[in-house]
Amino acid sequence: MPFESYKNSRILVTGGAGFIGSHLCERLLDAGAEVVSADNYFTGSRRNVAHLIANPLFEAVRHDVTFPLYIEVDAIFNLACPASPIHYQRDPVQTTKTSVHGAINMLGLAKRLKARIFQASTSEVYGDPLIHPQTEDYWGNVNPIGIRSCYDEGKRCAETLFFDYWRQHGLPIKVARIFNTYGPRMQPNDGRVVSSFIVQALKGEPITVFGDGGQTRSFCYVDDLVEAILRLMVTNEDVTGPINLGNNSEFTIRELAEKVIELTGSRSKLVFKPLPQDDPRQRQPDLAKAKAALNWEPKVALEDGLKETIAYFKHSLEIA
């Protein structure tokens, strides 16, 4: 059955209490959908969806996707997985199981329901890339036995499973490779570069830059990303992905740190530490496919998105 509209549809979002998942739940409710958030709260937070609980169309279910879920829905967004190095390296075996077993369970559910399913993959499938910017036909440069492999290879295996279900069972799939995303509801202790820099700057602590700060990233504001995800899910069934989603404006880590200091008015100084193992030197999406298939490109400039994110952290740190 084609899935063309969110209005009056019942949608499952795994990882719905996470950073991106909670924004997605919010947008789906705004579009008139009934939303079920499934989350085990390993990295997600009830705070992220607390403002949605009173909505009669929203339901929060505590569930770990490594176990089967029996539910009736029209479409599935599979976002469940720790996504920051600190979190996914805390229990690497569980991280791999979340990506692989979670994909198997959600694909099995989608197959039974004949439902469309979206997979939140990652730019980490490219590893430390040897081409720049990264296009979807690049197979990547990934260490299969490193400390980041539980996440990188878990997501690569999940993509394999999605495309095998598509080929073998005719399941309608959508796969997006998500690049660095930031915005309100990031966790202050997740080790991601944007949240770390903002929290350190607001607290007046030294800002930790790994390496010389010359490595580059491309930062996408969460509202832009969610808009792209929503557009991808309602494309024709022949649009499977994988499709890069992110922002193609490239900045060095040092430039980001200096911009955060400027916007917070902080007196924090930069301190430099050795690069972690397998940390990619460059990360920038080629967005040609996203522009062509989704008629989409990111709109929020880094400075504008940082201002919103800084305001969020100022408020959340005061609460804490």
N, C-alpha and C positions, 0 to 999 in steps of 0.2 A: 504493500500500500504506500503510495507516495506521501511524503511528509512535507507539507508546503506552508503550514501556518502554526504558530505557537498558541494562538487563541483557542481556548477550550480543549487544549491537549494536556495530557498528564505526562510530566517529564521527570525522569530520574537524573539527579546530578550526584555522582559519587565524588567524595571530597568536597561536598557542598558547603562545609563550614571552613574551608580553607581560604586563602587570600583571593585567588582567582575565582574559585567556586562560589564564594559568597556573593561576589559581584554578578556572576552569571545567574544565580538564583534570583537576585533582585531584578535583573533585567527581564528574565522570563516571566516573573510575576507581573511586571509592568506591561508585558505583552499579552497578558490575559491567560497565561498558562497556570495549571495546577502543578506545583513543584514538590517533589520529595527529595530532600537532602539526606544522603547516606554518608556518614562519617564516623570513624572510630576515635576522633579527637586526639590522634597521636601528634599531629602538627596543626590541625584545624582547631578553631576555638568557638565555643558557644557564643562568645561576645560578637563574633562576626555575623551571626544570624539572629541575635537577640531581638533586633528591631523588626524581624520578619515573623516572629512567633505568633503575634496577634492576628496575622493575616489568615483568614480561613482557608485560603488556597495553598498554604505552606505547611509542610510536615517535615519534622526533623527526626531521623531514625539513626540510632547508634548502631553502626554495623561496620565490620571489617570485610573488605571485598575479597580477602583470601578465602572466605567462606561463601557458599552460594547464597543468593538473595532471591526470595520468592515474592514477586510483586507484579502487578499489572500496570504497564505504562505504554505510552505511544512512542517514546524515543528516549535514548540514554546518552548522557554526556559522561564519559569516564575520565575524571580528573584525579582520582584517588592515587596519591603517591607522595611521599616526602620529596620536596623539590630543591632543598638547599643542602650543600655539602655537610654542614654540621648535623642536620637531621638525618639525611640518608646514610651517613657513615656511622651514626650511633648504633644502628642495628642493620648492617648491610645484608644479612641473609633475609631479614624480613622485608627490606626494600626490594630485593629481587623478587621475592614471593608476591609482594603487592603488585608489581608490574606484570609478572607472568601469570600467577594464579588469578590475580584480579582480572586480567584481560580474558582469561579462559572463562571465568565465571560470568563476566558481563557479556561476553560474546555468546555464551550458552543461553543466557537469559534473552538476549536480542534475537537469537535464532528461534527460540520457542515462541516468542511474541511476534516474530516477523517485523521487528522494530528497527528503525534506523539507529545507528550507534556512532558516536563521536569519540575519538581517542586523542587525548592531550599528550602528544609526543613532545619532543624537546630538541632544541638545537644541539644538545649534548650528543646526539647520535652522530654528529660530525666529528666529535673528538677535538683534537688539536688540529684544525683543518690545514691542508696543504694547498687549498685553493681559496681565493678571496675575491668577492664575497661568495658565500656558500649558496649553491643552487641545489634544487631537490634531487637532481640526478647524481650528485656527488655521494660516493659510498662511505666516505669518512675515514678518519685516522684515529682509531680508538684502541686504547690499551685494554685487552680483555681480562687482565689479572691485577689491575691497579686498585688503588683505594677508592676511585670514582666509578669503577666498573660495575658495581652493583646497580647503580642508577643508569649509566650509559648503556650497558649491555641489556639490562632489564627492559629499558624502553625500546631498544632495537628489536629484542625478541617479541615484545608486544606488537610492534609494527608487523613483524612477520606473521604473527597469529591473525591479526586483522586482515591482512591481504590473503592469507590462506582460507579464512572463513568466507571472504568475498569470492574467491575463485571456486572453492569447493562447494559452498552452500548458497551462493548468490546473495549473501547478506549485504544490505546497503550500508557501507561504511564511509566515514569521513575521518581523515587523519591529518592533524595539524602539527607542525614542528614549531613549538613556541620558543622564541628567543627571549632574552632578558626583559622581564616585565616588572614594573614597580607601581606603587600607589598606596593609598590608604588600606589598612588592614594587613599590611606586612607585619610579621612578628619582629619585635626589636632585637631578638637574640638569634635570628635565623642565619646569621653569617653572610647574608647576601650583601653585596657591596653598597647598594643604595641605602638600605636600612642601617647597616653598620656605620656608614659615614654620617648619616643624619643623627643617629643616637649619640655617637661620640662627640659630634659638633655641639649638639644641644646640651650635653653634660660638661662641655669644656675639656673633654679628654683628648689626648693625642689621637689623630686619625691614622689608622693602620693601613698602609699601602703595601701590598705584596709586590715583590720585584722592584723595578725602577719606576713603576707607574706608567710605562710606555705601552703596555698591552691595551688593546682596544675592546670596547663593547658597544652595543647598540641598544638603547633603552627605550622600551615601549610602555606608554602609560596604560594602565589597566582598562580604562574605558575604551580605548582604541582596540585593544586586544579582544575584549568581549564582543564588541560590534562585529569584528571579523569572524569570530567563532559562530555567532548567531547567523551571519550571512552564509557561512560555509555549510551549516547544517541543513539549510533549505535549498541548496543547489540541486540540480538534476542528479539522478543516481549515477550518471557516468562520471561525475566529478568526485573521485575518491580521495584525492591527495596522493602522497603527502604534499602539503602546501606549507611553505614558510609563513609564519605570522610573527611580526615584530616591527621594529622601526629600523630603517636603513641609514639613519644619521649616526655616524660613528664618532665616538669620543674616547680619548685615552682615560685610564683610571685616574691619572693625576688631574686631568681637566675636570673630571667629575668631583674629585675631592675639593678642588679649589672653588668650584661653583657652589658646592654645599656650604663651605665656609663663608662665602660671600652672602648667600641667601639667608643664612642663620645669624650672621653677624658675630660668629664665633671667633674666639682667639686661639682655637686649637691649632696645633702644629702638626705637620706630617711626620710620621715615623715609618721607616722602610724595613720590611722583613722579607726573608727568602720566599720565593714563589712556592706554593704547594705543588705536590706531585701532579703531573698531567694537567696543570692549569693551562687552558688554551691561550695563545698569544693574541689571536684575532678572532672576532666573532661579529659577523655582519650578514644579515639575510639578503639574498636576492629576492625581491618581492614581485617579480614580473608575473608569476603565476597567480598570486593573490590579487593583483590589480586586474588581470584579465578575467579571472573566474568569478571574483567577488565584487568587482567595481569598487575596490576598497584600497585606501592607503591611510597610514597614521596621520592624525591631524594635530595632536597635542605636542607642542614644543617641550624640550627637556626642562627648560627653566619654569614653564607654567606647571608642568606635572610635579616638579620638585617642590614648588611652593605649596601645592595641595598636600603633598606627602609630608612635608615639614610641619604643616599645620596639624595634620592628624597625629604625628608623633608628639608634638608639643602637648596636645590634649591627653593622649593616652599615657604619657609619662607622668603627667600631673595626677591622673587617676591612680596610677600604680604607686 
